[in-house]
Amino acid sequence: MAHQVAKINETGVALTNASMGITDNQFCLILLHALPDSYEVLALTILASGAPDQTQHSKIIAQIINEEAC
């Protein structure tokens, strides 16, 4: 899963470098939507845990990596 997350990060950087930047909130939603179905509970938990504008992609990535370790 770490490889997939790295590819998504690369895409976000490429969009920013091409002056087609996305907000952190948009990036978080893209990241959650890109997760496989087996991560649906994690994605829903993240979305329910706070206001969407308070979500940070670094925290989501850490939660994904922690979930994978389990």
All heavy atoms as TSV, in Angstrom:
chain	resi	resn	atom	element	x	y	z
A	1	MET	N	N	0.814	-1.178	0.000
A	1	MET	CA	C	0.000	0.000	0.000
A	1	MET	C	C	0.872	1.263	0.000
A	1	MET	O	O	0.471	2.279	-0.538
A	1	MET	CB	C	-0.929	-0.029	1.214
A	1	MET	CG	C	-1.937	1.072	1.194
A	1	MET	SD	S	-2.889	1.101	-0.308
A	1	MET	CE	C	-4.479	0.779	0.261
A	2	ALA	N	N	2.044	1.162	0.592
A	2	ALA	CA	C	2.943	2.320	0.642
A	2	ALA	C	C	3.315	2.780	-0.765
A	2	ALA	O	O	3.429	3.986	-1.016
A	2	ALA	CB	C	4.192	1.983	1.444
A	3	HIS	N	N	3.483	1.826	-1.679
A	3	HIS	CA	C	3.823	2.188	-3.061
A	3	HIS	C	C	2.690	2.977	-3.713
A	3	HIS	O	O	2.930	3.967	-4.392
A	3	HIS	CB	C	4.134	0.924	-3.868
A	3	HIS	CG	C	4.439	1.182	-5.304
A	3	HIS	ND1	N	5.571	1.852	-5.705
A	3	HIS	CD2	C	3.751	0.895	-6.426
A	3	HIS	CE1	C	5.565	1.951	-7.028
A	3	HIS	NE2	N	4.470	1.379	-7.487
A	4	GLN	N	N	1.448	2.550	-3.484
A	4	GLN	CA	C	0.297	3.237	-4.059
A	4	GLN	C	C	0.167	4.646	-3.487
A	4	GLN	O	O	-0.129	5.592	-4.220
A	4	GLN	CB	C	-1.002	2.455	-3.812
A	4	GLN	CG	C	-1.103	1.179	-4.601
A	4	GLN	CD	C	-0.482	-0.016	-3.894
A	4	GLN	OE1	O	0.290	0.111	-2.965
A	4	GLN	NE2	N	-0.816	-1.206	-4.354
A	5	VAL	N	N	0.386	4.786	-2.197
A	5	VAL	CA	C	0.317	6.101	-1.558
A	5	VAL	C	C	1.399	7.011	-2.116
A	5	VAL	O	O	1.165	8.195	-2.382
A	5	VAL	CB	C	0.420	5.971	-0.023
A	5	VAL	CG1	C	0.575	7.327	0.635
A	5	VAL	CG2	C	-0.798	5.250	0.533
A	6	ALA	N	N	2.586	6.462	-2.336
A	6	ALA	CA	C	3.679	7.250	-2.914
A	6	ALA	C	C	3.315	7.738	-4.318
A	6	ALA	O	O	3.607	8.891	-4.673
A	6	ALA	CB	C	4.960	6.425	-2.952
A	7	LYS	N	N	2.667	6.884	-5.113
A	7	LYS	CA	C	2.258	7.290	-6.467
A	7	LYS	C	C	1.213	8.408	-6.414
A	7	LYS	O	O	1.256	9.339	-7.210
A	7	LYS	CB	C	1.704	6.093	-7.246
A	7	LYS	CG	C	2.734	5.057	-7.605
A	7	LYS	CD	C	3.809	5.620	-8.496
A	7	LYS	CE	C	3.423	5.493	-9.943
A	7	LYS	NZ	N	4.477	5.942	-10.848
A	8	ILE	N	N	0.292	8.327	-5.469
A	8	ILE	CA	C	-0.713	9.379	-5.325
A	8	ILE	C	C	-0.047	10.685	-4.904
A	8	ILE	O	O	-0.388	11.758	-5.405
A	8	ILE	CB	C	-1.809	8.952	-4.322
A	8	ILE	CG1	C	-2.629	7.807	-4.925
A	8	ILE	CG2	C	-2.709	10.125	-3.962
A	8	ILE	CD1	C	-3.612	7.177	-3.970
A	9	ASN	N	N	0.926	10.602	-4.005
A	9	ASN	CA	C	1.673	11.801	-3.607
A	9	ASN	C	C	2.403	12.413	-4.799
A	9	ASN	O	O	2.410	13.631	-4.968
A	9	ASN	CB	C	2.668	11.476	-2.500
A	9	ASN	CG	C	2.032	11.426	-1.138
A	9	ASN	OD1	O	1.032	12.078	-0.887
A	9	ASN	ND2	N	2.609	10.638	-0.253
A	10	GLU	N	N	3.020	11.583	-5.621
A	10	GLU	CA	C	3.722	12.064	-6.813
A	10	GLU	C	C	2.766	12.780	-7.751
A	10	GLU	O	O	3.104	13.819	-8.325
A	10	GLU	CB	C	4.385	10.903	-7.550
A	10	GLU	CG	C	5.591	10.334	-6.865
A	10	GLU	CD	C	6.138	9.098	-7.593
A	10	GLU	OE1	O	5.855	8.930	-8.800
A	10	GLU	OE2	O	6.838	8.313	-6.943
A	11	THR	N	N	1.570	12.245	-7.899
A	11	THR	CA	C	0.570	12.862	-8.757
A	11	THR	C	C	0.158	14.222	-8.211
A	11	THR	O	O	0.014	15.189	-8.968
A	11	THR	CB	C	-0.663	11.949	-8.904
A	11	THR	OG1	O	-0.232	10.688	-9.413
A	11	THR	CG2	C	-1.704	12.549	-9.821
A	12	GLY	N	N	-0.026	14.321	-6.908
A	12	GLY	CA	C	-0.362	15.602	-6.289
A	12	GLY	C	C	0.719	16.638	-6.495
A	12	GLY	O	O	0.438	17.797	-6.811
A	13	VAL	N	N	1.971	16.227	-6.370
A	13	VAL	CA	C	3.100	17.136	-6.599
A	13	VAL	C	C	3.148	17.559	-8.071
A	13	VAL	O	O	3.374	18.728	-8.385
A	13	VAL	CB	C	4.430	16.473	-6.169
A	13	VAL	CG1	C	5.625	17.277	-6.629
A	13	VAL	CG2	C	4.448	16.279	-4.666
A	14	ALA	N	N	2.909	16.610	-8.970
A	14	ALA	CA	C	2.920	16.929	-10.401
A	14	ALA	C	C	1.830	17.940	-10.744
A	14	ALA	O	O	2.065	18.862	-11.531
A	14	ALA	CB	C	2.748	15.653	-11.224
A	15	LEU	N	N	0.658	17.781	-10.157
A	15	LEU	CA	C	-0.421	18.740	-10.397
A	15	LEU	C	C	-0.053	20.127	-9.874
A	15	LEU	O	O	-0.318	21.136	-10.528
A	15	LEU	CB	C	-1.718	18.261	-9.744
A	15	LEU	CG	C	-2.426	17.100	-10.427
A	15	LEU	CD1	C	-3.560	16.587	-9.542
A	15	LEU	CD2	C	-2.959	17.516	-11.779
A	16	THR	N	N	0.549	20.165	-8.713
A	16	THR	CA	C	0.971	21.442	-8.145
A	16	THR	C	C	2.034	22.093	-9.019
A	16	THR	O	O	1.976	23.295	-9.291
A	16	THR	CB	C	1.502	21.249	-6.713
A	16	THR	OG1	O	0.457	20.682	-5.923
A	16	THR	CG2	C	1.947	22.559	-6.104
A	17	ASN	N	N	2.993	21.306	-9.481
A	17	ASN	CA	C	4.061	21.836	-10.328
A	17	ASN	C	C	3.556	22.308	-11.682
A	17	ASN	O	O	4.159	23.177	-12.296
A	17	ASN	CB	C	5.161	20.794	-10.519
A	17	ASN	CG	C	5.950	20.562	-9.247
A	17	ASN	OD1	O	5.944	21.372	-8.341
A	17	ASN	ND2	N	6.611	19.417	-9.171
A	18	ALA	N	N	2.446	21.756	-12.132
A	18	ALA	CA	C	1.871	22.143	-13.422
A	18	ALA	C	C	0.867	23.281	-13.251
A	18	ALA	O	O	0.062	23.538	-14.140
A	18	ALA	CB	C	1.192	20.941	-14.068
A	19	SER	N	N	0.923	23.958	-12.121
A	19	SER	CA	C	-0.003	25.057	-11.815
A	19	SER	C	C	-1.454	24.610	-11.848
A	19	SER	O	O	-2.342	25.377	-12.184
A	19	SER	CB	C	0.221	26.234	-12.764
A	19	SER	OG	O	1.515	26.739	-12.632
A	20	MET	N	N	-1.684	23.357	-11.558
A	20	MET	CA	C	-3.025	22.809	-11.466
A	20	MET	C	C	-3.207	22.256	-10.065
A	20	MET	O	O	-3.763	21.194	-9.864
A	20	MET	CB	C	-3.233	21.707	-12.505
A	20	MET	CG	C	-3.087	22.179	-13.929
A	20	MET	SD	S	-3.196	20.831	-15.120
A	20	MET	CE	C	-4.880	20.340	-14.928
A	21	GLY	N	N	-2.685	22.995	-9.112
A	21	GLY	CA	C	-2.683	22.544	-7.737
A	21	GLY	C	C	-4.072	22.224	-7.217
A	21	GLY	O	O	-5.076	22.733	-7.699
A	22	ILE	N	N	-4.088	21.360	-6.257
A	22	ILE	CA	C	-5.341	20.992	-5.601
A	22	ILE	C	C	-5.197	21.347	-4.128
A	22	ILE	O	O	-4.094	21.372	-3.594
A	22	ILE	CB	C	-5.656	19.490	-5.785
A	22	ILE	CG1	C	-4.509	18.612	-5.293
A	22	ILE	CG2	C	-5.985	19.180	-7.218
A	22	ILE	CD1	C	-4.802	17.130	-5.334
A	23	THR	N	N	-6.302	21.626	-3.499
A	23	THR	CA	C	-6.253	21.939	-2.079
A	23	THR	C	C	-5.967	20.668	-1.276
A	23	THR	O	O	-6.136	19.554	-1.784
A	23	THR	CB	C	-7.585	22.545	-1.604
A	23	THR	OG1	O	-8.608	21.553	-1.693
A	23	THR	CG2	C	-7.959	23.780	-2.421
A	24	ASP	N	N	-5.556	20.865	-0.040
A	24	ASP	CA	C	-5.286	19.714	0.820
A	24	ASP	C	C	-6.565	18.916	1.038
A	24	ASP	O	O	-6.540	17.692	1.065
A	24	ASP	CB	C	-4.704	20.171	2.156
A	24	ASP	CG	C	-4.054	19.039	2.929
A	24	ASP	OD1	O	-3.299	18.270	2.304
A	24	ASP	OD2	O	-4.299	18.920	4.142
A	25	ASN	N	N	-7.682	19.616	1.139
A	25	ASN	CA	C	-8.966	18.947	1.315
A	25	ASN	C	C	-9.292	18.080	0.094
A	25	ASN	O	O	-9.728	16.930	0.233
A	25	ASN	CB	C	-10.065	19.978	1.561
A	25	ASN	CG	C	-11.356	19.357	2.005
A	25	ASN	OD1	O	-11.372	18.277	2.577
A	25	ASN	ND2	N	-12.457	20.036	1.747
A	26	GLN	N	N	-9.082	18.609	-1.095
A	26	GLN	CA	C	-9.324	17.837	-2.316
A	26	GLN	C	C	-8.403	16.629	-2.380
A	26	GLN	O	O	-8.824	15.531	-2.741
A	26	GLN	CB	C	-9.118	18.710	-3.555
A	26	GLN	CG	C	-10.175	19.766	-3.745
A	26	GLN	CD	C	-9.804	20.741	-4.853
A	26	GLN	OE1	O	-8.636	21.106	-5.006
A	26	GLN	NE2	N	-10.799	21.180	-5.606
A	27	PHE	N	N	-7.148	16.829	-2.009
A	27	PHE	CA	C	-6.188	15.734	-2.022
A	27	PHE	C	C	-6.610	14.635	-1.053
A	27	PHE	O	O	-6.521	13.450	-1.371
A	27	PHE	CB	C	-4.784	16.246	-1.684
A	27	PHE	CG	C	-3.728	15.189	-1.790
A	27	PHE	CD1	C	-3.277	14.767	-3.032
A	27	PHE	CD2	C	-3.191	14.603	-0.663
A	27	PHE	CE1	C	-2.307	13.781	-3.139
A	27	PHE	CE2	C	-2.225	13.622	-0.760
A	27	PHE	CZ	C	-1.782	13.215	-2.001
A	28	CYS	N	N	-7.105	15.028	0.116
A	28	CYS	CA	C	-7.568	14.043	1.105
A	28	CYS	C	C	-8.718	13.219	0.546
A	28	CYS	O	O	-8.745	11.994	0.697
A	28	CYS	CB	C	-8.007	14.742	2.383
A	28	CYS	SG	S	-6.655	15.456	3.328
A	29	LEU	N	N	-9.665	13.880	-0.104
A	29	LEU	CA	C	-10.806	13.163	-0.666
A	29	LEU	C	C	-10.374	12.232	-1.796
A	29	LEU	O	O	-10.868	11.103	-1.904
A	29	LEU	CB	C	-11.871	14.149	-1.138
A	29	LEU	CG	C	-12.546	14.948	-0.021
A	29	LEU	CD1	C	-13.472	15.994	-0.612
A	29	LEU	CD2	C	-13.298	14.033	0.930
A	30	ILE	N	N	-9.456	12.674	-2.624
A	30	ILE	CA	C	-8.926	11.821	-3.702
A	30	ILE	C	C	-8.223	10.605	-3.100
A	30	ILE	O	O	-8.413	9.474	-3.555
A	30	ILE	CB	C	-7.966	12.614	-4.610
A	30	ILE	CG1	C	-8.751	13.656	-5.412
A	30	ILE	CG2	C	-7.174	11.688	-5.525
A	30	ILE	CD1	C	-7.878	14.678	-6.120
A	31	LEU	N	N	-7.448	10.841	-2.078
A	31	LEU	CA	C	-6.717	9.762	-1.405
A	31	LEU	C	C	-7.680	8.732	-0.827
A	31	LEU	O	O	-7.506	7.527	-1.023
A	31	LEU	CB	C	-5.837	10.355	-0.304
A	31	LEU	CG	C	-4.964	9.422	0.503
A	31	LEU	CD1	C	-3.983	8.689	-0.404
A	31	LEU	CD2	C	-4.206	10.197	1.558
A	32	LEU	N	N	-8.715	9.189	-0.155
A	32	LEU	CA	C	-9.683	8.267	0.429
A	32	LEU	C	C	-10.464	7.518	-0.637
A	32	LEU	O	O	-10.750	6.327	-0.492
A	32	LEU	CB	C	-10.642	9.024	1.353
A	32	LEU	CG	C	-10.026	9.563	2.639
A	32	LEU	CD1	C	-11.030	10.429	3.385
A	32	LEU	CD2	C	-9.531	8.428	3.524
A	33	HIS	N	N	-10.790	8.201	-1.718
A	33	HIS	CA	C	-11.546	7.561	-2.800
A	33	HIS	C	C	-10.702	6.509	-3.534
A	33	HIS	O	O	-11.251	5.534	-4.063
A	33	HIS	CB	C	-12.046	8.614	-3.786
A	33	HIS	CG	C	-12.885	8.056	-4.875
A	33	HIS	ND1	N	-14.136	7.531	-4.658
A	33	HIS	CD2	C	-12.655	7.919	-6.204
A	33	HIS	CE1	C	-14.633	7.100	-5.800
A	33	HIS	NE2	N	-13.746	7.325	-6.750
A	34	ALA	N	N	-9.399	6.684	-3.539
A	34	ALA	CA	C	-8.515	5.763	-4.255
A	34	ALA	C	C	-8.239	4.479	-3.481
A	34	ALA	O	O	-7.681	3.533	-4.038
A	34	ALA	CB	C	-7.195	6.468	-4.578
A	35	LEU	N	N	-8.649	4.444	-2.227
A	35	LEU	CA	C	-8.393	3.242	-1.419
A	35	LEU	C	C	-9.215	2.057	-1.925
A	35	LEU	O	O	-10.336	2.235	-2.401
A	35	LEU	CB	C	-8.750	3.511	0.049
A	35	LEU	CG	C	-7.846	4.470	0.798
A	35	LEU	CD1	C	-8.431	4.770	2.181
A	35	LEU	CD2	C	-6.447	3.910	0.925
A	36	PRO	N	N	-8.679	0.852	-1.780
A	36	PRO	CA	C	-9.452	-0.338	-2.159
A	36	PRO	C	C	-10.658	-0.512	-1.233
A	36	PRO	O	O	-10.731	0.072	-0.148
A	36	PRO	CB	C	-8.459	-1.481	-1.997
A	36	PRO	CG	C	-7.285	-0.950	-1.302
A	36	PRO	CD	C	-7.343	0.530	-1.314
A	37	ASP	N	N	-11.604	-1.316	-1.681
A	37	ASP	CA	C	-12.832	-1.549	-0.914
A	37	ASP	C	C	-12.563	-2.066	0.499
A	37	ASP	O	O	-13.333	-1.780	1.415
A	37	ASP	CB	C	-13.742	-2.539	-1.647
A	37	ASP	CG	C	-14.323	-1.957	-2.919
A	37	ASP	OD1	O	-14.337	-0.715	-3.062
A	37	ASP	OD2	O	-14.767	-2.752	-3.770
A	38	SER	N	N	-11.479	-2.786	0.676
A	38	SER	CA	C	-11.171	-3.331	1.998
A	38	SER	C	C	-10.851	-2.236	3.028
A	38	SER	O	O	-10.842	-2.497	4.222
A	38	SER	CB	C	-10.005	-4.317	1.912
A	38	SER	OG	O	-8.851	-3.679	1.405
A	39	TYR	N	N	-10.612	-1.023	2.578
A	39	TYR	CA	C	-10.317	0.104	3.455
A	39	TYR	C	C	-11.523	1.009	3.655
A	39	TYR	O	O	-11.398	2.104	4.189
A	39	TYR	CB	C	-9.153	0.926	2.896
A	39	TYR	CG	C	-7.808	0.277	3.092
A	39	TYR	CD1	C	-7.390	-0.760	2.273
A	39	TYR	CD2	C	-6.942	0.701	4.095
A	39	TYR	CE1	C	-6.157	-1.366	2.441
A	39	TYR	CE2	C	-5.713	0.112	4.275
A	39	TYR	CZ	C	-5.320	-0.926	3.445
A	39	TYR	OH	O	-4.106	-1.511	3.626
A	40	GLU	N	N	-12.709	0.553	3.247
A	40	GLU	CA	C	-13.907	1.386	3.331
A	40	GLU	C	C	-14.206	1.829	4.761
A	40	GLU	O	O	-14.544	2.988	5.003
A	40	GLU	CB	C	-15.112	0.658	2.747
A	40	GLU	CG	C	-16.374	1.488	2.779
A	40	GLU	CD	C	-17.560	0.772	2.164
A	40	GLU	OE1	O	-17.452	-0.420	1.801
A	40	GLU	OE2	O	-18.607	1.407	2.057
A	41	VAL	N	N	-14.067	0.917	5.716
A	41	VAL	CA	C	-14.342	1.261	7.112
A	41	VAL	C	C	-13.379	2.348	7.586
A	41	VAL	O	O	-13.785	3.302	8.253
A	41	VAL	CB	C	-14.271	0.014	8.018
A	41	VAL	CG1	C	-14.366	0.393	9.485
A	41	VAL	CG2	C	-15.357	-0.981	7.645
A	42	LEU	N	N	-12.117	2.231	7.228
A	42	LEU	CA	C	-11.132	3.247	7.602
A	42	LEU	C	C	-11.495	4.590	6.980
A	42	LEU	O	O	-11.468	5.618	7.666
A	42	LEU	CB	C	-9.727	2.827	7.172
A	42	LEU	CG	C	-8.628	3.866	7.409
A	42	LEU	CD1	C	-8.417	4.089	8.897
A	42	LEU	CD2	C	-7.343	3.450	6.738
A	43	ALA	N	N	-11.841	4.604	5.705
A	43	ALA	CA	C	-12.194	5.846	5.026
A	43	ALA	C	C	-13.408	6.500	5.681
A	43	ALA	O	O	-13.416	7.714	5.928
A	43	ALA	CB	C	-12.459	5.586	3.544
A	44	LEU	N	N	-14.417	5.706	5.987
A	44	LEU	CA	C	-15.612	6.250	6.625
A	44	LEU	C	C	-15.308	6.763	8.029
A	44	LEU	O	O	-15.839	7.797	8.450
A	44	LEU	CB	C	-16.711	5.194	6.673
A	44	LEU	CG	C	-17.298	4.791	5.317
A	44	LEU	CD1	C	-18.279	3.637	5.479
A	44	LEU	CD2	C	-17.965	5.975	4.651
A	45	THR	N	N	-14.442	6.081	8.742
A	45	THR	CA	C	-14.046	6.522	10.081
A	45	THR	C	C	-13.321	7.857	10.006
A	45	THR	O	O	-13.578	8.754	10.815
A	45	THR	CB	C	-13.151	5.465	10.750
A	45	THR	OG1	O	-13.859	4.228	10.813
A	45	THR	CG2	C	-12.719	5.896	12.134
A	46	ILE	N	N	-12.434	7.998	9.049
A	46	ILE	CA	C	-11.699	9.258	8.877
A	46	ILE	C	C	-12.666	10.389	8.541
A	46	ILE	O	O	-12.585	11.482	9.107
A	46	ILE	CB	C	-10.616	9.107	7.793
A	46	ILE	CG1	C	-9.504	8.187	8.299
A	46	ILE	CG2	C	-10.051	10.477	7.390
A	46	ILE	CD1	C	-8.524	7.747	7.231
A	47	LEU	N	N	-13.585	10.127	7.626
A	47	LEU	CA	C	-14.540	11.159	7.231
A	47	LEU	C	C	-15.462	11.555	8.384
A	47	LEU	O	O	-15.857	12.708	8.508
A	47	LEU	CB	C	-15.357	10.686	6.036
A	47	LEU	CG	C	-14.600	10.613	4.714
A	47	LEU	CD1	C	-15.451	9.948	3.650
A	47	LEU	CD2	C	-14.162	12.005	4.268
A	48	ALA	N	N	-15.793	10.599	9.234
A	48	ALA	CA	C	-16.704	10.869	10.343
A	48	ALA	C	C	-15.998	11.469	11.558
A	48	ALA	O	O	-16.653	11.978	12.463
A	48	ALA	CB	C	-17.411	9.583	10.749
A	49	SER	N	N	-14.678	11.453	11.565
A	49	SER	CA	C	-13.932	11.865	12.757
A	49	SER	C	C	-13.799	13.370	12.916
A	49	SER	O	O	-13.361	13.838	13.958
A	49	SER	CB	C	-12.547	11.225	12.762
A	49	SER	OG	O	-11.773	11.734	11.698
A	50	GLY	N	N	-14.144	14.134	11.915
A	50	GLY	CA	C	-14.021	15.584	12.050
A	50	GLY	C	C	-14.477	16.292	10.801
A	50	GLY	O	O	-14.873	15.670	9.811
A	51	ALA	N	N	-14.420	17.593	10.864
A	51	ALA	CA	C	-14.822	18.408	9.718
A	51	ALA	C	C	-13.866	18.156	8.557
A	51	ALA	O	O	-12.649	18.065	8.759
A	51	ALA	CB	C	-14.814	19.878	10.096
A	52	PRO	N	N	-14.397	18.043	7.345
A	52	PRO	CA	C	-13.537	17.774	6.184
A	52	PRO	C	C	-12.429	18.803	5.985
A	52	PRO	O	O	-11.344	18.460	5.545
A	52	PRO	CB	C	-14.509	17.802	5.007
A	52	PRO	CG	C	-15.839	17.526	5.601
A	52	PRO	CD	C	-15.797	18.078	6.996
A	53	ASP	N	N	-12.680	20.047	6.343
A	53	ASP	CA	C	-11.641	21.062	6.156
A	53	ASP	C	C	-10.540	20.973	7.207
A	53	ASP	O	O	-9.528	21.653	7.107
A	53	ASP	CB	C	-12.246	22.464	6.128
A	53	ASP	CG	C	-12.986	22.813	7.405
A	53	ASP	OD1	O	-13.346	21.902	8.164
A	53	ASP	OD2	O	-13.202	24.020	7.632
A	54	GLN	N	N	-10.711	20.121	8.213
A	54	GLN	CA	C	-9.694	19.903	9.237
A	54	GLN	C	C	-8.813	18.694	8.928
A	54	GLN	O	O	-7.858	18.423	9.645
A	54	GLN	CB	C	-10.360	19.702	10.602
A	54	GLN	CG	C	-11.207	20.866	11.052
A	54	GLN	CD	C	-10.389	22.119	11.312
A	54	GLN	OE1	O	-9.270	22.036	11.792
A	54	GLN	NE2	N	-10.944	23.271	10.991
A	55	THR	N	N	-9.137	17.980	7.862
A	55	THR	CA	C	-8.428	16.752	7.514
A	55	THR	C	C	-7.079	17.086	6.878
A	55	THR	O	O	-6.983	17.989	6.065
A	55	THR	CB	C	-9.269	15.927	6.535
A	55	THR	OG1	O	-10.586	15.802	7.052
A	55	THR	CG2	C	-8.686	14.544	6.341
A	56	GLN	N	N	-6.056	16.346	7.262
A	56	GLN	CA	C	-4.718	16.540	6.707
A	56	GLN	C	C	-4.266	15.251	6.046
A	56	GLN	O	O	-4.401	14.173	6.631
A	56	GLN	CB	C	-3.734	16.932	7.796
A	56	GLN	CG	C	-4.041	18.254	8.454
A	56	GLN	CD	C	-3.079	18.547	9.592
A	56	GLN	OE1	O	-2.331	17.672	10.041
A	56	GLN	NE2	N	-3.104	19.775	10.068
A	57	HIS	N	N	-3.722	15.369	4.830
A	57	HIS	CA	C	-3.346	14.155	4.104
A	57	HIS	C	C	-2.249	13.375	4.814
A	57	HIS	O	O	-2.216	12.159	4.746
A	57	HIS	CB	C	-2.979	14.467	2.649
A	57	HIS	CG	C	-1.665	15.138	2.473
A	57	HIS	ND1	N	-1.505	16.496	2.563
A	57	HIS	CD2	C	-0.441	14.625	2.204
A	57	HIS	CE1	C	-0.234	16.799	2.365
A	57	HIS	NE2	N	0.425	15.685	2.144
A	58	SER	N	N	-1.371	14.045	5.517
A	58	SER	CA	C	-0.301	13.328	6.222
A	58	SER	C	C	-0.869	12.415	7.307
A	58	SER	O	O	-0.378	11.304	7.519
A	58	SER	CB	C	0.695	14.315	6.821
A	58	SER	OG	O	0.043	15.199	7.719
A	59	LYS	N	N	-1.925	12.866	7.982
A	59	LYS	CA	C	-2.557	12.027	9.005
A	59	LYS	C	C	-3.290	10.854	8.368
A	59	LYS	O	O	-3.279	9.742	8.905
A	59	LYS	CB	C	-3.519	12.859	9.847
A	59	LYS	CG	C	-2.810	13.844	10.749
A	59	LYS	CD	C	-3.786	14.613	11.607
A	59	LYS	CE	C	-3.041	15.596	12.498
A	59	LYS	NZ	N	-3.965	16.367	13.336
A	60	ILE	N	N	-3.924	11.099	7.237
A	60	ILE	CA	C	-4.624	10.011	6.537
A	60	ILE	C	C	-3.620	8.950	6.087
A	60	ILE	O	O	-3.844	7.761	6.252
A	60	ILE	CB	C	-5.429	10.547	5.345
A	60	ILE	CG1	C	-6.600	11.387	5.849
A	60	ILE	CG2	C	-5.917	9.407	4.455
A	60	ILE	CD1	C	-7.388	12.069	4.761
A	61	ILE	N	N	-2.514	9.387	5.538
A	61	ILE	CA	C	-1.483	8.447	5.082
A	61	ILE	C	C	-0.961	7.627	6.260
A	61	ILE	O	O	-0.786	6.416	6.162
A	61	ILE	CB	C	-0.351	9.191	4.351
A	61	ILE	CG1	C	-0.878	9.743	3.031
A	61	ILE	CG2	C	0.856	8.286	4.137
A	61	ILE	CD1	C	0.051	10.672	2.300
A	62	ALA	N	N	-0.749	8.271	7.404
A	62	ALA	CA	C	-0.286	7.545	8.583
A	62	ALA	C	C	-1.312	6.506	9.013
A	62	ALA	O	O	-0.947	5.382	9.368
A	62	ALA	CB	C	-0.015	8.534	9.721
A	63	GLN	N	N	-2.599	6.851	8.962
A	63	GLN	CA	C	-3.634	5.894	9.325
A	63	GLN	C	C	-3.695	4.725	8.338
A	63	GLN	O	O	-3.919	3.598	8.748
A	63	GLN	CB	C	-4.987	6.599	9.417
A	63	GLN	CG	C	-5.100	7.506	10.620
A	63	GLN	CD	C	-6.405	8.267	10.652
A	63	GLN	OE1	O	-6.715	9.008	9.739
A	63	GLN	NE2	N	-7.161	8.060	11.713
A	64	ILE	N	N	-3.492	5.006	7.061
A	64	ILE	CA	C	-3.481	3.942	6.056
A	64	ILE	C	C	-2.332	2.984	6.312
A	64	ILE	O	O	-2.513	1.755	6.294
A	64	ILE	CB	C	-3.399	4.527	4.639
A	64	ILE	CG1	C	-4.690	5.277	4.299
A	64	ILE	CG2	C	-3.114	3.434	3.599
A	64	ILE	CD1	C	-4.607	6.118	3.032
A	65	ILE	N	N	-1.163	3.526	6.575
A	65	ILE	CA	C	0.019	2.694	6.837
A	65	ILE	C	C	-0.187	1.885	8.119
A	65	ILE	O	O	0.146	0.697	8.166
A	65	ILE	CB	C	1.299	3.555	6.931
A	65	ILE	CG1	C	1.522	4.316	5.629
A	65	ILE	CG2	C	2.500	2.713	7.296
A	65	ILE	CD1	C	1.685	3.472	4.384
A	66	ASN	N	N	-0.771	2.491	9.139
A	66	ASN	CA	C	-1.058	1.753	10.385
A	66	ASN	C	C	-2.063	0.642	10.141
A	66	ASN	O	O	-1.908	-0.455	10.690
A	66	ASN	CB	C	-1.573	2.708	11.466
A	66	ASN	CG	C	-0.495	3.568	12.047
A	66	ASN	OD1	O	0.678	3.251	11.969
A	66	ASN	ND2	N	-0.897	4.695	12.627
A	67	GLU	N	N	-3.074	0.917	9.344
A	67	GLU	CA	C	-4.081	-0.110	9.043
A	67	GLU	C	C	-3.450	-1.274	8.285
A	67	GLU	O	O	-3.773	-2.441	8.541
A	67	GLU	CB	C	-5.212	0.509	8.222
A	67	GLU	CG	C	-6.317	-0.438	7.878
A	67	GLU	CD	C	-7.160	-0.854	9.069
A	67	GLU	OE1	O	-7.131	-0.170	10.117
A	67	GLU	OE2	O	-7.879	-1.866	8.956
A	68	GLU	N	N	-2.550	-0.964	7.375
A	68	GLU	CA	C	-1.880	-2.013	6.610
A	68	GLU	C	C	-1.033	-2.892	7.528
A	68	GLU	O	O	-0.977	-4.110	7.339
A	68	GLU	CB	C	-1.004	-1.399	5.514
A	68	GLU	CG	C	-0.331	-2.421	4.660
A	68	GLU	CD	C	0.583	-1.809	3.619
A	68	GLU	OE1	O	1.077	-0.686	3.815
A	68	GLU	OE2	O	0.815	-2.472	2.599
A	69	ALA	N	N	-0.426	-2.295	8.525
A	69	ALA	CA	C	0.426	-3.051	9.450
A	69	ALA	C	C	-0.395	-4.036	10.276
A	69	ALA	O	O	0.125	-5.070	10.697
A	69	ALA	CB	C	1.163	-2.091	10.363
A	70	CYS	N	N	-1.667	-3.699	10.498
A	70	CYS	CA	C	-2.521	-4.604	11.284
A	70	CYS	C	C	-2.857	-5.811	10.438
A	70	CYS	O	O	-3.126	-6.848	10.773
A	70	CYS	CB	C	-3.799	-3.903	11.691
A	70	CYS	SG	S	-3.501	-2.582	12.884
